[in-house]
Structures are given as C-alpha cells and as structure tokens.
Amino acid sequence: MKLELKNIKKSFGEKVVLKGISFTANNGKAFGLLGRNGAGKTTTIRILMDVFSADSGEVSIDGRKIDYNKIKIGYLPEERGLYPKKKIVDQLVYFAKLHGMKQQEAVTAVDSWLERLGMMEHRNKRLDTLSKGNQQKIQGHGRARDSEKALGQPGQQRADRGRPPAGLQLQVFGDKGEIQGHRN
C-alpha cells in the first residue's frame, strides 16, 4: 500500500500554509511528518482526513485519488479522551450507543473490532492498565464521530498517529472489514 500527497497547497486568506508539499509513505517503511510549530503538519493531516480541502494537489492511495465518500481516514492524537478507570468494553459500547446502536448490536460490533485488533484479551480491563499504544488503539475507535465506521464497517480507512517516534499508522479495511494493509 502506498499513500501519496502530490503538490498540496493550502492558504487561509492571505496566509499561505502549504506551498506544494509532496511525500510518499510506503507500507512497511518508517515515515515521519516532522517540522517546527506552524510548519503545516496539522494542516497536512487535516487535508489527508478531508477535514478541509487543499487549494490544489492530490491525495492518493495506490495511485488512485481517494474517494472520501467511500473511504474514511481518522486521526488519533497523543492525548487520550476516554475514562481511564472504566472497562474498555463498557466505554466502546457506550460510544456506539450514543451514535444510535442498540445494546446487543454495539456489544457484537465492539467484540468484532477487539478481535480484529488482537485486543480481545483486554476487553474487560480498565483503560489505565494498558500500554500507551494499546490505549491509543482503543481511543481511536471509541472517539470516532461515526461509531459504525469506528467499529470497522466496510470501506473504512484510518490514519492513526502513534506515540512518538512510532509515526503514522495506516490501516486499510476491505469490503468485509478485514485488515488488508497496515502501516506502522
């Protein structure tokens, strides 16, 4: 899998933030997006996630322009916003229910996701008992705006920012929700 940003430009009014940034992140290769404050790192990630559009340029995966109606990309910040003293399963089910899932549907979806992530053994543990990296995995799925996509529905794609210096993690999910590629 290959993620490419080509000649991305972005301005906010008169302020030019990105002046033609281009990079490629290949599956299985380390990649870091580094720069001083104000260099455009967050703007680049927000364009990648389709929070807002670039003024020009292209974002593609495996040479195909991303169709944001079919693929969703999310960002996982360093900070965690879940309840550290609560059980993981309870938190994920709670967030799924906030987004309209029924109890049993939410439990089934959460268990499916935990299984896919290799996190089922942590299902009934408190969040604060997990490593930082595993807390971020849980956070990424608990805090997503669209809980169905957060819980691994087909066509989902996530870009997760791991703990430094882990860099960018990119997971691509196929039509049946299986993990097709993973970039760490």
Secondary structure, 3 states (H helix, E strand, C coil): CEEEEEEEEEEECCEEEEEEEEEEEECCCCCCCCCCCCCCHHHHHHHHHCCCCCCEEEEEECCEECCCCCCECCCCCCCCCCCCCCEHHHHHHHHHHHCCCCHHHHHHHHHHHHHHHCCHHHCCCEHHHCCHHHHHHHHHHHCCCCHHHHCCCCCEEEEEECCCCCCEEEEEECCCCCEEEEEC
